[in-house]
Amino acid sequence: MMISYEQREHFTAEARRLRAQAMADAVMAVGRGVIRLGSALVRVVREWHERATLASELYGMSEHELSDIGLSRCDVDAVVDGAYRGEARAVRRRPLLVRVSPDIRRVKVARITREIKAA
């Protein structure tokens, strides 16, 4: 069976188009993977920074300030890691255990410190 020159050109053009589409799809898939990887990396760095900021704020507090919010110096690492469960106490305040943005956490620490210093 013989194919004409026009048919051969048509098949060649279609093959090129399909190959270009497959390459574009592969590049897009790689791009999406890179974006997902970048997003995961940003999320990990952001969480690390939040934990480091929280640890710095808590370690910067005195024993008296820590005890006013129901913590001791040995609880700081557990609070930062999110593993702190606390003891069963009659009055228990947990302003630093809620996972919120660093700005809100800093405001709460500052407000607690101000109340402590005012008393």
C-alpha positions as CSV (number, residue, x, y, z in Angstrom):
1,M,0.0,0.0,0.0
2,M,1.4,3.3,-1.1
3,I,0.7,6.5,0.7
4,S,0.7,9.9,-1.0
5,Y,3.2,12.6,-0.2
6,E,0.3,14.7,1.3
7,Q,-0.7,11.8,3.6
8,R,2.9,11.3,4.7
9,E,3.3,15.0,5.4
10,H,0.0,15.0,7.4
11,F,1.2,12.0,9.5
12,T,4.6,13.6,10.1
13,A,3.0,16.9,11.2
14,E,0.6,15.0,13.5
15,A,3.4,13.0,15.0
16,R,5.4,16.2,15.7
17,R,2.3,17.8,17.2
18,L,1.8,14.8,19.5
19,R,5.4,14.7,20.5
20,A,5.4,18.4,21.3
21,Q,2.3,17.9,23.4
22,A,3.9,15.0,25.3
23,M,7.0,17.1,26.0
24,A,4.9,20.0,27.2
25,D,2.9,17.7,29.5
26,A,6.2,16.3,30.9
27,V,7.6,19.7,31.5
28,M,4.4,20.8,33.2
29,A,4.5,17.7,35.4
30,V,8.1,18.4,36.4
31,G,7.2,22.0,37.1
32,R,4.3,21.0,39.3
33,G,6.6,18.7,41.2
34,V,9.1,21.4,41.7
35,I,6.4,23.8,43.0
36,R,5.1,21.1,45.4
37,L,8.7,20.5,46.7
38,G,9.2,24.3,47.1
39,S,6.0,24.6,49.0
40,A,6.9,21.8,51.3
41,L,10.3,23.3,51.9
42,V,8.8,26.7,52.7
43,R,6.3,25.1,55.1
44,V,9.1,23.2,56.9
45,V,11.2,26.3,57.2
46,R,8.3,28.4,58.4
47,E,7.4,25.8,61.0
48,W,11.0,25.6,62.2
49,H,11.1,29.4,62.5
50,E,7.9,29.4,64.5
51,R,9.3,26.8,66.9
52,A,12.6,28.6,67.2
53,T,10.8,31.9,67.9
54,L,8.6,30.3,70.5
55,A,11.5,28.5,72.1
56,S,13.5,31.8,72.2
57,E,10.5,33.6,73.8
58,L,9.9,30.9,76.4
59,Y,13.6,30.5,77.3
60,G,13.8,34.3,77.6
61,M,11.1,34.3,80.4
62,S,12.0,34.0,84.0
63,E,11.0,31.0,86.2
64,H,8.4,33.2,87.8
65,E,6.9,34.2,84.4
66,L,6.9,30.6,83.3
67,S,5.2,29.4,86.4
68,D,2.5,32.1,86.0
69,I,1.5,30.5,82.7
70,G,1.7,27.0,84.2
71,L,5.1,25.9,82.8
72,S,8.5,25.2,84.1
73,R,11.8,25.5,82.3
74,C,11.9,21.7,81.7
75,D,8.5,22.0,79.9
76,V,9.7,24.4,77.2
77,D,11.1,21.8,74.8
78,A,7.9,19.8,75.0
79,V,5.8,22.9,74.4
80,V,7.8,23.8,71.4
81,D,7.7,20.3,70.0
82,G,3.9,20.1,70.6
83,A,4.2,17.1,72.9
84,Y,3.4,19.0,76.1
85,R,0.2,17.7,77.8
86,G,0.6,19.4,81.2
87,E,-0.3,18.2,84.6
88,A,-3.7,18.0,86.1
89,R,-4.0,21.3,88.0
90,A,-6.9,23.0,89.5
91,V,-6.3,26.2,87.5
92,R,-4.6,25.7,84.2
93,R,-4.1,28.5,81.6
94,R,-2.8,27.4,78.2
95,P,-2.1,30.6,76.2
96,L,1.0,29.3,74.5
97,L,-0.2,25.8,73.6
98,V,-2.5,27.0,70.8
99,R,-1.0,26.8,67.4
100,V,-1.4,30.3,66.0
101,S,0.7,32.7,63.9
102,P,3.9,33.9,65.5
103,D,2.6,37.5,65.7
104,I,-0.4,36.4,67.8
105,R,1.8,34.2,70.0
106,R,4.1,37.2,70.6
107,V,1.2,39.4,71.6
108,K,0.0,36.8,74.1
109,V,3.4,36.4,75.6
110,A,3.8,40.2,75.8
111,R,0.3,40.6,77.4
112,I,1.0,37.9,80.0
113,T,4.4,39.4,80.8
114,R,2.8,42.8,81.2
115,E,0.2,41.4,83.6
116,I,2.9,39.7,85.6
117,K,5.0,42.9,85.8
118,A,2.0,44.9,86.8
119,A,1.1,42.6,89.7
